[in-house]
Amino acid sequence: MKWAQEKHTEYNSELGVREAHIKFLSRENLRLLVFLKDTGQFMEAS
């Protein structure tokens, strides 16, 4: 998994979100984030 090998930086995170937004607008992919309702804790993503 490429994303698991890269160092997490603010720049890489921003780039990933921008790419996901483009894919969403072009209807290629929909990123799904799952949070716990009670605590707001992030659980998983697609």
MODELLER restraints for C-alpha pairs under 7 A, 6 or more apart:
rsr = mdl.restraints
at = mdl.atoms
rsr.add(forms.Gaussian(group=physical.xy_distance, feature=features.Distance(at['CA:20:A'], at['CA:31:A']), mean=6.81, stdev=0.5))
rsr.add(forms.Gaussian(group=physical.xy_distance, feature=features.Distance(at['CA:23:A'], at['CA:29:A']), mean=5.39, stdev=0.5))
rsr.add(forms.Gaussian(group=physical.xy_distance, feature=features.Distance(at['CA:24:A'], at['CA:30:A']), mean=5.35, stdev=0.5))
rsr.add(forms.Gaussian(group=physical.xy_distance, feature=features.Distance(at['CA:31:A'], at['CA:46:A']), mean=5.70, stdev=0.5))
rsr.add(forms.Gaussian(group=physical.xy_distance, feature=features.Distance(at['CA:32:A'], at['CA:45:A']), mean=5.39, stdev=0.5))
rsr.add(forms.Gaussian(group=physical.xy_distance, feature=features.Distance(at['CA:32:A'], at['CA:46:A']), mean=5.18, stdev=0.5))
rsr.add(forms.Gaussian(group=physical.xy_distance, feature=features.Distance(at['CA:33:A'], at['CA:44:A']), mean=5.99, stdev=0.5))
rsr.add(forms.Gaussian(group=physical.xy_distance, feature=features.Distance(at['CA:33:A'], at['CA:45:A']), mean=4.46, stdev=0.5))
rsr.add(forms.Gaussian(group=physical.xy_distance, feature=features.Distance(at['CA:33:A'], at['CA:46:A']), mean=6.76, stdev=0.5))
rsr.add(forms.Gaussian(group=physical.xy_distance, feature=features.Distance(at['CA:34:A'], at['CA:42:A']), mean=6.13, stdev=0.5))
rsr.add(forms.Gaussian(group=physical.xy_distance, feature=features.Distance(at['CA:34:A'], at['CA:43:A']), mean=5.45, stdev=0.5))
rsr.add(forms.Gaussian(group=physical.xy_distance, feature=features.Distance(at['CA:34:A'], at['CA:44:A']), mean=5.25, stdev=0.5))
rsr.add(forms.Gaussian(group=physical.xy_distance, feature=features.Distance(at['CA:34:A'], at['CA:45:A']), mean=6.14, stdev=0.5))
rsr.add(forms.Gaussian(group=physical.xy_distance, feature=features.Distance(at['CA:35:A'], at['CA:41:A']), mean=5.33, stdev=0.5))
rsr.add(forms.Gaussian(group=physical.xy_distance, feature=features.Distance(at['CA:35:A'], at['CA:42:A']), mean=4.41, stdev=0.5))
rsr.add(forms.Gaussian(group=physical.xy_distance, feature=features.Distance(at['CA:35:A'], at['CA:43:A']), mean=5.34, stdev=0.5))
rsr.add(forms.Gaussian(group=physical.xy_distance, feature=features.Distance(at['CA:36:A'], at['CA:42:A']), mean=6.60, stdev=0.5))
rsr.add(forms.Gaussian(group=physical.xy_distance, feature=features.Distance(at['CA:36:A'], at['CA:43:A']), mean=6.87, stdev=0.5))
